């Protein structure tokens, strides 16, 4: 049959329930689950992927919504579309994730692209990924007769990857009820692929700052030392006072530089073996650090307002 402009001569299964999907994947562990197909079909068209079989998840309505869970957690279906995350009710719940979804591409992409697809594909410039890393979200992976919880960051880095026969079903996001910001830089105006992005969330209960930088490396990066340092520079009590300054502007600027230096290596953009990595930052590294520093500084500044 023809799918997305490609002639596909392989099995396509269309389960109507989560149990059916898990059972189908258990019977065919080499099959590839597909919902929106935006990333998958790009890989197929480019010849990077030749799936033996496809398991279509579009008919499984339970994976396309979200719900609250006791303990202050939002449970998001893996089939939740980017467009759905941009709606006001969801944006009020997890604003940084809504902002990331809003900028993830043109409407036709956001209407079919899904949260689970973003995670499974793990594209370096995936806009939702640094937000999930900063929020310390976890993923539920189901296989026949069992489920397990894995930090999304572990899936992305390969520390604890998807195993054959496992299906990504839910994403659990702790609700902090505190400011959170997502910012990105692109090479042009309008929705476009990020050259760098920053997700930042405040955790007032722990007096902590969480930050993740996307698009500058194969996976989102957490500058943990910068997070810990700047958390100690914030006047957490002043945050609650109208017009009070919660952080010194010099510390805010230093945080941006700290994050940029931690996430962009000296040799970024230089050819392999180039002496630039020894002599100092390459020109590409300097430019990208400048961008990341501005994004990190602005994100924290907005979160503290």
N, C-alpha and C positions, 0 to 999 in steps of 0.2 A: 504494500500500500504506500501511498505518498503521504509524507508527514513533514510539515515545515519546509517544503521544497526539496526534500530528500526522499529517494525511493528506498523504503525500509522493508526488507524481506525477512522479518523476524516476528516472533510471538509477541502479542500485546494482550496483557491481562487487564481487566477492568473490574476490580472488586468494588462492592457497594458498601462495605463496612470495614472497620479497622481490623476486626478479627480475620476477615477474608484476606485482607492485604498482608497481614503478618503470616498467615498460612501459606499464601502464594509465594511470598519471599522465602519462607522456610523450605518450600519444595523446590524453589529455583534460586539459590543464593547468589548466582551470577547475574540475575536480573537487576535492572536499574529502575528504582522508583522514579516517577516523573509526575509533577503537578503542573506548574505553569510551563515548564520546558524552555524558558528563555535562555538559561545558561547551558542546559543539556544540548539543545539543538545547535547552539553555536559551536559546541565541542564536536558534535557529530558532523556538522558542515565543514569544520576545519580538519576533520580526519583524526582528531585526538581521541575520539571515543567511538567504539563499535560495539554497542551493547548486544548481548546474545538474546535478551528479551527485555520488554518494558512492562512495568506495572503502573498503570495509570491510577492516580489517586484523586482525580477530579470529582468522582462521584461520592466520595466519603465526606459528607457534610460535617461530621463531628470534628474533623481536623481543620475546618475553615473558620472556626470561631475562637473565642477566648472566654475565660471565666475567672472568678475570684476563688481563692482557696484559703482555708483557715490558716492563720499564722502570717497574714499579710503578704500573700504571694499571688501574682497573676499567672495563670496557666494559659499559654498561647498555643493554639494548634499549629502544627508544622505547615498546614495548608493555608494559613492566614495570609491574605494577599497584602502587598505593599500599599495598595490603594485603600484597603480596609483600615490599615494602621494609621492612615492620614485623617480619619474621621474625628470629629471633636470629642466624642466620648473616650476613644482610645488615647487621643493626644492629651487629655486631661489626666490620664492614668500614667502614661510613660511618655512624656513629651519629647525626650531625646530620641527615642525610637521612632516616634511619629515624624520628627524632623528629618531623620535619616531616610525613612521610607519616602518622604515627599520629594527628596532630591535624587532618588535612585535612578531616574531615567524618565523617558517620555511617558505619557499616560498609557499607551498601549503596553508598555513594559510593566508598569506598576499595577495595571489591572489584572495581570496573570502571574507575575513574579511573586514568589512566596518566601516567607521567613525560613522555612525548612530548606528550600532550594538554595538560599543564600548561604546557609550553614554547610550543607552537604557539598556544594561546589567550592566553597572557601576561596573565592577569588580575592586576590590581595586588595582590590579596590572596593570590595563589598561594603556598602555604606552602613548596613545594620551591624556588622561584625564588631567594630570598636565599641559601639554602644553596649552590645551584649557582654563584651569583655569587661567594660567599666562597671556594669551593673552586676557582674559576677553571676550571670544566668547559668542555669543547668539545663541539660537536655535529657529527655526520657527516651531510651532506646528499647524497643520491644522486639522480641523474637518468640518463637513458638514456646509457650509455657513459662516465659520469664521476662522481666523488665529490669533495667538498671539505670541509675542516674549518673551522668557524667558532666563535669563542668564544660560549658561550651568552649572555653579556651583550650581545654585538653583535646577536644575533637579537632579544633583548628590547627593545633601544633603537631598533632599526631602522637601526643603523649598517651592518649587513650582513644584510638580511632574507632570508627564504626567497624564492626566485625561482620563477616559474611552471614547473611540471613537476618541482620538487624535492620529495623525500620525506625527512623527518627519520627516520633509521634507528637511530643509536646516540648515546649520550652518554658521553663519556670523562671520567672523574674521576680526577685524580692522588691516589694514596693516600699521605697524609702520615704515617700511623701516629703521630698526635699528637692531643692533646685537641681536641675540637670540640663546640660547643653550639648548640642552636636553642631559642629561647624566643619565646613570642608572648603577646599580650594580646588578649582578646576582651571583648565586651560581656556575656557570660554564661558560666556554667560548662559544661563538656563541650566536645566538638568544635564549633567555630563559626568563622565568618569572622574573620580577624585585624583588629584596629584598628591594630596595629603588631606587627612581629616583628623579631627580630635573630638573625642567624647569625654565629657567630664561630669561627674556627679558628686554632690556633697552628701556626707553621711553624718549629720549633726549628732546623732545618738552616740556615735563612736568618736566624734570629732576627727573625722577622717575625710580625705579627698581621694577620689579614684579617677584616674585618667587613663585613656587608651588612645594610641595614635594609629591610624589606619593608612593604608595605601603606600607607605614608605618601605614596607618589608613584606615578605610573603604572608605574614600573619600580623594581627594587631599587636602592638607592643605596649606593655605597662611599665612606665618609668617609676618603679616603686620607691626609689630613693627620693626622687623629686616630690612624689606624693607625700611621703612622710615629712620631708623638710617643710613644705609649704603649709601642711596642716598645723605645724607648730608656729607658723607666722600669722595665723588667722586669730583674730579676737572673736571667738565664737559667741560671746555674750553680746558684743556690739552688733552682730548680725540681726538681732531682734529689735534694735533701737532705730527708729526712724531717723534717717540722715546721718547715722554714725558710720565711720570708716572702719571696715572690718579688717583691712589689710593695707600695709604701707605700699604706695605705688612702686617703690623700688623693689620690694619683695615680689610684687606681681610681675614686674618685668624680668626679674631674676628667675622666677619660676618658668617663664616661657623659654628662656635660654637653657635652663637646666633640662627641661623636657626635650628640646631640640637636640642638644648635644648627646643626651642619653640614647636617642632613637635614630639618629642619622650618623653613621660612621664616617670617619675622615675620608675613606676611599670611595664613598658613594658616587656612582656614575663614572668612576675611573676604570680604565682597562685593567684586566687582570695582570698583576705583576708590576703595575705602574708605581714609580717611586713616590707618587703623590700621597699614597697612604702613609708613607714614612715622613715625608717632608711637611705635611700639613693637610688640612681639608682640601678636597678638590673643589673646583668652581661649582660643580653640581651640588656638592654637599653644602657649600656655603649658601647657595640659593634656597635649597630645600630646608635647611635649618632656619633660615629667616622666615620662611612660610610657616613652619611648624611652631616657631616661637610666637609669632603673631596669633596664630589660632589658639594656642594654649593660654596665652595671656588674656585674650578676649573671652575665651570660654570661662575661665575662672572669674574674671571680672563681672561677666553677666550673671554667673551663678551666685555671686556674693551681693548683688544689688538687691 
